[in-house]
Amino acid sequence: MPFGVPQWAQAIVYLVGALEVGVAYYPFFACLSTPHRMWGGVLGLLYTVTWVIVTAVDIATCPGGMVLGPWQKLIFQWPSVLCLLFLLGRYVYIILKSVRVHLKLLAEEEEQHLMQSHQARYVQSLLRRPSERSAEKSWFQRKIYDWDPYFKFPNRMIGTSIICLIGLYTVTLADYSLSDYTFDQIDALKDSVAELAASCNQTNNLFFVLATQIEKFSYVARKSWLATTICASFTSVSYTVHVLVCYRKHLRRLWAGQKGFLPEKFHNPSSAVSVAAIARYSGWQIAFTLWGYFIVHFVQFLFAILFVYGVVIPIQEGRFLEWLTNFGFIFLTIAIVIGLVILQIVMVQVFFLQAKIDPEDKEKPLALNNRKAFHNFNYFFFFYNVIMGLSNCVIRLLMSCVVGTWLVPRIDRTIMQRGYESMDPGYSTWIGMIFADHYHSNPVLVCFCHVLLIRTVEKQRQNNSAYSQFQNTTSESGTGGRVKGRWLLFYTLLRNPQIILLRKNRSMSLQENHKAITSARMMASQAERSTDPVTQMNQESDHGTEPHTFE
């Protein structure tokens, strides 16, 4: 901090700093979202040009730095400059579009509807009969990403991902620069120790050995840090993209009514918690991504050091047979442990399970056979399983640590065990956020509300207008509405002939009941043979055939 504050007041200072940043960038969003497009475009253009000029002057006057050399500030700030140029082009587009609307060269945009076009297409896809033959997907769609035309990511998710990528770029540069400075200091320490070793008269002194080991460690650490920097950066970028894929996958499952992929306690989250999660998500996702980069990078660096000192250096120094012997003993021990576990499973499969009920079954039933022999088998393997359990407990702990460390940036996955998911605040935020988006952007619900609003507005317009007979809009007559209702009824019964018998509450005679059942079966067979009942009805009407109606 540029000034000293008490320890208890640091949180308030951080809050004030965050508010200052928010006030500085708020005009960009206000000018983009204002309904007065012309004024918003002009003011946003002037504000963006001011920012571009100030940033360019700052880079031109102080371009260099102590870490990255004469172009340090440009290297760090070019993503921000690129974003400002994008905003500049956006505001110019808004101004030009507003001018064309003002000159009557372009139709004025209507008020934004509740339902978006991709949501309407999704509902239409649900109403269509699914095709029996699925379309073939390319290798890119199968292995990397499959584009969904019925889904659109909200601006919150896109903006969060872009900020994560920019933050990763900045953090990676700072990390590499700081590590380079640190390794230079280690090299300086090595030179000091070498000078101290040279000043001693003894040939094999401790300082000479120490200088050699420091030089070797500096070389290995520098190369390992560079390699793990690339790996950690790639991992963090892939996680950022994968979060978007998981967001779409989870929302599509919630739209389909599937909640089995979530812990049971999160099936009905609190409304307040879900809405608050939307406000927290973007900031937490960025923070988790940046912290995850550092943690994953450090863990990968440790594994790289262990691999180099345990495998590469012994081979380079001509100690390949010694390394192979040690590795052979370790590998043989692990192989024996795994082999004995597999042996127990095979013996149970062969001797202690009853035969298959059906020869076509894939596995034997879960039913014991040779109970006395199994009890003896269990007794003699008991002592060995105790010893093997000690090692497996340590392996379980190590695997949990490694996997949990690798999943720190993944806010869409919990790193807690089952039953303790609520102790993971990041995962709780993710669950609340996707539920809030599910309730507010479910295409079926939005389409239903959209239809209700349109019908309500049309009825109010017809009722409030005293001169509706002089307007161009005409309401449906009673006969037209009845005819339309009968056509819709016929279409529904043709698609669902099994509900014909459920329409009438009056009692029918045996002959009428038999006739209705026969008609329903005939309609069902026709519906199965026909790909589109409406097309068939149109063809019948074209040939002069009257379709049947149902009272």
C-alpha positions in Angstrom: 0.0 0.0 0.0 1.3 3.5 -0.7 0.4 4.6 2.8 0.3 2.8 6.2 -3.0 1.7 7.7 -3.9 -0.4 10.7 -4.2 -4.1 10.3 -8.0 -4.0 10.9 -8.5 -1.3 8.2 -6.8 -3.1 5.3 -10.1 -4.8 4.3 -11.8 -1.4 4.1 -8.9 0.0 2.0 -9.2 -2.9 -0.4 -12.9 -2.3 -0.7 -12.4 1.4 -1.5 -9.8 0.4 -4.1 -12.2 -2.0 -5.7 -14.9 0.7 -5.8 -12.5 3.1 -7.4 -11.7 0.6 -10.2 -15.5 -0.1 -10.6 -16.3 3.7 -10.9 -13.5 4.1 -13.5 -14.8 1.4 -15.7 -18.5 1.8 -15.1 -19.0 4.4 -18.0 -18.0 1.8 -20.5 -20.9 -0.5 -19.5 -23.4 2.4 -19.0 -22.8 3.7 -22.6 -23.2 0.2 -24.0 -26.5 -0.6 -22.3 -28.3 2.8 -22.4 -31.4 2.9 -24.6 -30.3 6.2 -26.0 -28.0 4.6 -28.6 -26.7 7.8 -30.2 -25.7 9.5 -26.9 -24.3 6.3 -25.5 -22.2 5.8 -28.6 -20.8 9.4 -28.6 -20.1 9.5 -24.9 -18.6 6.0 -24.9 -16.4 6.9 -27.9 -15.1 10.0 -26.2 -14.4 8.1 -23.0 -12.7 5.3 -24.8 -10.5 7.7 -26.8 -9.5 9.4 -23.6 -8.4 6.0 -22.1 -6.5 5.1 -25.3 -4.6 8.4 -25.3 -3.7 8.1 -21.6 -2.6 4.5 -22.0 -0.6 5.3 -25.1 1.1 8.3 -23.4 1.9 6.1 -20.4 3.5 3.4 -22.6 5.4 5.9 -24.7 6.8 7.9 -21.7 7.8 4.9 -19.5 8.0 1.9 -21.8 10.8 0.0 -20.1 11.2 -1.9 -16.8 13.7 -3.7 -14.7 12.3 -7.2 -15.4 11.4 -7.4 -19.1 13.6 -4.7 -20.5 12.8 -1.7 -22.7 9.3 -3.0 -23.8 8.0 -4.2 -20.5 4.9 -2.0 -20.2 3.9 -2.7 -23.8 4.2 -6.5 -23.2 2.1 -6.2 -20.1 -0.6 -3.8 -21.3 -1.2 -4.9 -25.0 -4.3 -7.0 -24.0 -5.8 -3.9 -22.3 -5.1 -1.8 -25.4 -6.7 -4.5 -27.6 -9.8 -4.4 -25.5 -10.0 -0.6 -25.7 -9.7 -0.8 -29.5 -12.5 -3.3 -29.6 -14.7 -0.9 -27.5 -13.7 1.9 -29.8 -14.9 -0.1 -32.8 -18.1 -1.1 -31.0 -19.0 2.5 -30.2 -18.3 3.6 -33.8 -20.7 0.8 -35.0 -23.4 2.0 -32.6 -23.0 5.6 -33.8 -23.2 4.6 -37.5 -26.2 2.4 -36.9 -28.0 5.2 -35.0 -27.3 7.7 -37.8 -28.7 5.3 -40.4 -31.8 4.8 -38.3 -32.2 8.6 -37.9 -31.9 9.0 -41.7 -34.6 6.3 -42.3 -32.0 4.2 -44.1 -32.5 1.4 -41.5 -35.5 0.2 -39.6 -35.5 1.0 -36.0 -34.9 -1.9 -33.7 -37.9 -3.2 -31.8 -38.0 -3.5 -28.1 -36.1 -6.5 -26.9 -38.3 -9.5 -26.4 -38.3 -11.8 -23.4 -37.5 -14.9 -25.5 -34.4 -15.0 -27.6 -34.1 -16.7 -31.0 -31.9 -19.6 -29.8 -34.5 -20.3 -27.0 -37.3 -20.4 -29.6 -35.3 -22.8 -31.8 -34.6 -25.1 -28.7 -38.3 -25.3 -28.0 -39.1 -26.0 -31.6 -36.5 -28.8 -31.5 -38.3 -30.4 -28.6 -41.6 -30.3 -30.4 -40.2 -31.9 -33.5 -40.0 -35.7 -33.9 -36.4 -36.8 -33.3 -34.7 -38.1 -36.4 -34.0 -41.8 -36.4 -30.6 -41.3 -37.9 -28.2 -39.0 -36.1 -26.0 -36.7 -38.0 -22.3 -37.6 -38.3 -20.0 -35.5 -36.3 -16.5 -34.4 -37.4 -13.4 -35.2 -35.4 -13.3 -31.7 -33.9 -16.9 -32.1 -32.7 -16.3 -35.5 -31.2 -12.9 -34.8 -29.5 -12.7 -31.1 -28.8 -15.9 -29.1 -29.0 -19.4 -29.7 -30.4 -21.2 -26.5 -31.3 -24.8 -26.2 -30.0 -27.1 -23.9 -32.1 -29.7 -23.9 -29.3 -27.5 -22.5 -26.6 -25.9 -19.1 -26.1 -23.5 -18.3 -23.3 -24.4 -15.3 -21.2 -22.2 -12.2 -21.3 -21.2 -12.9 -17.7 -19.6 -16.3 -18.6 -17.8 -14.9 -21.7 -16.5 -11.8 -19.9 -15.3 -13.9 -17.0 -13.4 -16.3 -19.3 -11.8 -13.4 -21.2 -10.6 -11.8 -17.9 -9.3 -15.1 -16.8 -7.2 -15.5 -19.9 -5.9 -11.9 -19.6 -5.1 -12.5 -16.0 -3.3 -15.8 -16.8 -1.2 -14.0 -19.4 -0.2 -11.3 -16.9 0.5 -13.7 -14.1 2.5 -16.0 -16.4 4.7 -13.1 -17.4 5.2 -12.0 -13.8 5.9 -15.5 -12.7 8.5 -16.1 -15.4 10.2 -12.8 -14.8 10.3 -13.3 -11.0 11.6 -16.9 -11.4 14.3 -15.6 -13.8 15.4 -13.0 -11.2 15.4 -15.7 -8.5 17.6 -18.1 -10.5 20.0 -15.3 -11.3 20.3 -14.8 -7.5 21.0 -18.5 -7.1 23.7 -18.3 -9.8 25.2 -15.3 -7.9 25.2 -17.4 -4.7 26.9 -20.2 -6.6 29.6 -17.8 -7.8 30.2 -16.6 -4.3 30.5 -20.1 -3.0 32.9 -21.0 -5.8 35.1 -18.0 -5.0 35.0 -19.0 -1.3 36.0 -22.6 -2.3 38.9 -21.3 -4.5 40.3 -19.2 -1.6 40.7 -22.4 0.5 43.8 -24.4 0.1 42.2 -27.8 0.4 41.4 -29.6 -2.8 38.2 -31.5 -1.8 36.6 -28.9 0.5 33.0 -28.6 1.4 32.5 -25.3 -0.4 33.6 -26.8 -3.7 31.1 -29.7 -3.5 28.4 -27.2 -2.4 29.1 -24.9 -5.4 28.9 -27.9 -7.8 25.5 -29.0 -6.3 24.2 -25.4 -6.4 25.2 -25.1 -10.1 23.5 -28.4 -10.9 20.3 -27.5 -9.0 20.2 -24.0 -10.6 20.4 -25.5 -14.1 17.8 -28.3 -13.4 15.4 -25.9 -11.6 15.6 -23.3 -14.4 14.8 -25.8 -17.1 12.1 -27.5 -15.0 10.5 -24.2 -14.1 10.3 -23.2 -17.8 8.8 -26.5 -18.8 6.3 -26.5 -16.0 5.4 -22.9 -16.7 4.3 -23.9 -20.2 2.4 -27.0 -18.8 0.7 -25.0 -16.0 -0.4 -22.3 -18.5 -1.8 -24.8 -20.9 -3.6 -26.5 -18.0 -5.1 -23.3 -16.8 -6.3 -22.2 -20.2 -7.8 -25.6 -20.9 -9.6 -25.4 -17.5 -11.0 -22.0 -18.4 -12.5 -23.3 -21.7 -13.6 -26.5 -20.0 -15.6 -24.6 -17.4 -17.7 -23.1 -20.3 -18.3 -26.6 -21.6 -19.4 -27.8 -18.2 -21.6 -24.8 -17.8 -23.5 -25.7 -20.9 -23.6 -29.4 -20.1 -25.0 -28.8 -16.6 -27.6 -26.3 -17.8 -28.8 -28.7 -20.5 -29.2 -31.4 -17.9 -31.2 -29.1 -15.6 -33.4 -28.1 -18.5 -34.1 -31.8 -19.0 -35.0 -32.2 -15.3 -31.9 -34.2 -14.5 -30.3 -33.5 -11.1 -28.6 -36.8 -10.5 -25.2 -35.3 -11.3 -25.5 -33.0 -8.3 -25.2 -34.0 -4.6 -28.6 -34.6 -3.1 -28.3 -31.7 -0.6 -27.9 -29.3 -3.5 -31.0 -30.3 -5.4 -33.0 -27.4 -4.0 -30.6 -24.5 -3.0 -31.8 -21.4 -1.2 -33.1 -18.6 -3.4 -31.0 -16.0 -1.6 -27.9 -18.2 -1.9 -28.4 -18.7 -5.6 -28.8 -15.0 -6.4 -25.8 -14.1 -4.2 -23.8 -16.8 -6.1 -24.3 -14.9 -9.3 -22.7 -11.8 -7.8 -19.8 -13.9 -6.4 -19.1 -16.2 -9.3 -17.1 -14.0 -11.7 -14.7 -12.7 -9.0 -14.3 -16.2 -7.5 -13.7 -17.9 -10.8 -10.9 -15.4 -11.7 -9.3 -15.8 -8.3 -9.6 -19.6 -8.4 -8.0 -19.6 -11.8 -5.0 -17.4 -10.8 -4.4 -19.2 -7.5 -4.8 -22.6 -9.3 -2.2 -21.6 -11.8 0.4 -21.0 -9.0 -0.5 -24.1 -7.1 -0.6 -26.4 -10.1 2.7 -24.9 -11.3 4.4 -25.5 -8.0 3.2 -29.1 -7.8 4.3 -29.8 -11.4 7.7 -28.2 -10.6 8.2 -30.5 -7.6 7.3 -33.6 -9.8 9.7 -32.4 -12.5 12.6 -32.0 -10.0 11.9 -35.4 -8.5 11.8 -36.9 -12.0 15.1 -35.3 -13.1 17.0 -36.2 -9.9 15.5 -39.7 -9.8 15.7 -40.7 -13.4 17.5 -38.3 -15.7 20.6 -37.4 -13.7 21.5 -41.1 -12.7 21.3 -42.1 -16.4 23.4 -39.1 -17.5 26.1 -39.9 -14.9 26.5 -43.5 -16.0 24.5 -45.0 -13.1 21.9 -46.5 -15.3 22.3 -50.1 -13.9 22.0 -48.8 -10.4 18.9 -46.8 -11.3 17.4 -49.8 -13.2 18.0 -52.0 -10.2 16.3 -49.6 -7.7 13.5 -49.0 -10.2 13.1 -52.7 -10.7 12.8 -53.4 -7.0 10.1 -50.7 -6.6 8.3 -51.8 -9.8 8.4 -55.4 -8.7 7.0 -54.6 -5.3 4.1 -52.6 -6.8 3.5 -55.3 -9.4 3.3 -58.0 -6.7 0.8 -56.0 -4.7 -1.4 -55.3 -7.7 -1.0 -58.9 -8.8 -2.2 -60.3 -5.5 -5.2 -57.9 -5.6 -6.1 -59.2 -9.0 -5.5 -62.8 -7.9 -8.1 -62.4 -5.1 -10.6 -61.1 -7.6 -9.9 -63.9 -10.1 -10.1 -66.6 -7.4 -13.5 -65.2 -6.2 -14.7 -65.1 -9.8 -13.7 -68.7 -10.5 -14.4 -70.5 -7.2 -16.7 -68.5 -4.9 -19.5 -67.3 -7.2 -22.4 -69.3 -8.4 -22.9 -70.1 -12.1 -24.6 -67.7 -14.5 -28.4 -67.9 -14.5 -28.6 -67.2 -18.2 -25.6 -68.1 -20.4 -26.0 -64.8 -22.2 -25.4 -62.8 -18.9 -22.2 -60.8 -18.8 -21.3 -61.6 -15.2 -22.1 -64.1 -12.6 -24.7 -63.2 -10.0 -23.8 -61.8 -6.6 -24.3 -65.1 -4.9 -21.7 -67.0 -2.8 -20.7 -70.5 -3.6 -18.5 -72.8 -1.5 -19.1 -70.7 1.7 -16.7 -72.8 3.9 -13.9 -72.5 1.4 -14.5 -68.8 1.1 -14.3 -68.3 4.9 -10.9 -70.1 4.9 -9.8 -67.9 2.0 -10.9 -64.8 3.8 -9.0 -65.9 7.0 -5.7 -66.5 5.4 -5.7 -63.3 3.3 -6.8 -61.3 6.3 -3.2 -60.8 7.7 -1.8 -59.9 4.3 -4.7 -57.4 3.6 -3.8 -55.6 6.9 -0.3 -55.0 5.7 -1.4 -54.0 2.2 -4.0 -51.7 3.7 -1.2 -49.6 5.4 0.4 -48.9 2.0 -2.9 -48.3 0.3 -3.9 -45.8 2.9 -0.8 -43.7 2.2 -1.4 -44.0 -1.6 -5.0 -42.9 -1.1 -3.8 -39.8 0.8 -1.2 -39.0 -1.9 -3.7 -39.5 -4.7 -6.3 -37.3 -3.0 -3.7 -34.5 -2.5 -2.6 -34.7 -6.1 -6.1 -34.8 -7.6 -7.4 -32.1 -5.2 -4.4 -29.9 -6.1 -5.1 -30.4 -9.8 -8.8 -29.5 -9.4 -8.3 -26.3 -7.4 -9.0 -24.1 -10.5 -12.1 -26.2 -11.4 -14.8 -24.4 -9.5 -17.4 -26.6 -11.3 -16.0 -29.7 -9.3 -15.8 -30.2 -5.6 -12.5 -31.2 -4.0 -14.3 -32.5 -0.9 -15.4 -36.0 -0.3 -19.1 -37.0 -0.7 -21.2 -35.6 2.1 -18.8 -32.7 2.7 -19.5 -30.8 -0.5 -21.1 -27.9 1.4 -17.6 -27.2 2.9 -16.4 -26.2 -0.6 -17.5 -22.6 -1.0 -16.4 -22.5 -4.7 -18.6 -25.5 -5.6 -21.5 -24.1 -3.6 -21.2 -20.8 -5.6 -21.2 -22.8 -8.9 -24.3 -24.7 -7.9 -26.2 -21.6 -6.8 -25.2 -19.8 -10.0 -26.3 -22.5 -12.4 -29.6 -22.9 -10.6 -30.2 -19.2 -10.8 -29.5 -19.2 -14.5 -31.6 -22.3 -14.9 -34.7 -20.7 -13.4 -34.2 -17.4 -15.3 -33.2 -18.8 -18.7 -35.0 -22.1 -19.1 -36.1 -22.0 -22.7 -39.4 -23.8 -22.1 -40.3 -21.6 -19.2 -39.3 -18.4 -21.0 -41.3 -19.5 -24.1 -44.3 -20.1 -21.9 -44.0 -16.7 -20.3 -43.4 -15.1 -23.7 -46.6 -16.6 -25.1 -48.6 -15.5 -22.0 -47.3 -12.0 -22.2 -48.1 -11.7 -26.0 -51.6 -13.0 -25.4 -52.2 -10.7 -22.5 -51.0 -7.7 -24.4 -53.2 -8.6 -27.4 -56.2 -9.0 -25.2 -55.6 -5.7 -23.4 -55.1 -3.9 -26.8 -58.4 -5.3 -28.1 -60.3 -4.5 -24.9 -58.9 -1.0 -24.5 -59.5 0.1 -28.1 -63.0 1.6 -28.6 -62.4 1.8 -32.4 -61.0 -1.7 -32.9 -63.3 -2.1 -36.0 -61.4 0.7 -37.8 -58.0 -0.8 -37.1 -56.1 -3.2 -39.3 -55.9 -5.9 -36.6 -58.9 -8.2 -36.7 -59.8 -10.6 -33.9 -60.7 -14.2 -34.6 -64.4 -14.8 -35.0 -66.2 -17.5 -33.0 -66.4 -19.8 -36.0 -62.8 -19.3 -36.9 -61.7 -20.0 -33.4 -63.8 -23.2 -33.3 -62.4 -24.4 -36.6 -58.9 -23.8 -35.4 -59.6 -25.6 -32.2 -60.9 -28.6 -34.1 -57.8 -28.7 -36.3 -55.6 -28.6 -33.3 -57.7 -31.3 -31.6 -57.4 -33.5 -34.7 -53.7 -33.0 -34.8 -53.3 -33.9 -31.1 -55.5 -37.0 -31.4 -53.6 -38.1 -34.5 -50.3 -37.8 -32.6 -51.8 -39.4 -29.4 -54.6 -41.8 -30.5 -54.5 -43.6 -27.1 -56.3 -40.6 -25.5 -59.4 -40.8 -27.7 -61.2 -43.1 -25.2 -60.4 -40.6 -22.4 -62.2 -37.7 -24.0 -65.9 -38.7 -23.3 -67.3 -39.1 -19.8 -70.6 -40.5 -21.0 -71.1 -44.3 -21.1 -70.7 -46.0 -24.4 -72.2 -49.2 -25.6 -70.1 -52.2 -26.4 -70.4 -51.6 -30.1 -69.4 -47.9 -29.9 -66.5 -48.8 -27.6 -65.3 -51.5 -30.1 -65.6 -49.0 -32.9 -63.7 -46.3 -31.1 -60.9 -48.8 -30.2 -60.7 -49.8 -33.8 -60.5 -46.2 -35.0 -57.8 -45.4 -32.4 -55.7 -48.4 -33.6 -56.1 -47.4 -37.2 -55.0 -43.8 -36.4 -52.0 -45.1 -34.4 -50.9 -47.3 -37.3 -51.3 -44.3 -39.7 -49.3 -42.1 -37.3 -46.5 -44.6 -37.2 -46.3 -44.8 -41.0 -46.6 -41.1 -41.6 -43.5 -38.8 -40.9 -45.6 -35.7 -40.7 -49.4 -35.9 -40.0 -49.9 -32.3 -41.1 -48.4 -33.0 -44.5 -50.6 -36.0 -44.9 -53.7 -33.9 -44.0 -52.7 -31.3 -46.5 -52.3 -33.9 -49.2 -55.7 -35.3 -48.4 -57.3 -31.9 -48.6 -55.5 -31.3 -52.0 -57.1 -34.5 -53.3 -60.5 -33.4 -52.1 -60.7 -35.8 -49.2 -62.2 -34.5 -46.0 -60.3 -35.4 -42.8 -62.3 -36.9 -40.0 -63.3 -34.7 -37.0 -64.0 -35.6 -33.5 -66.7 -34.1 -31.4 
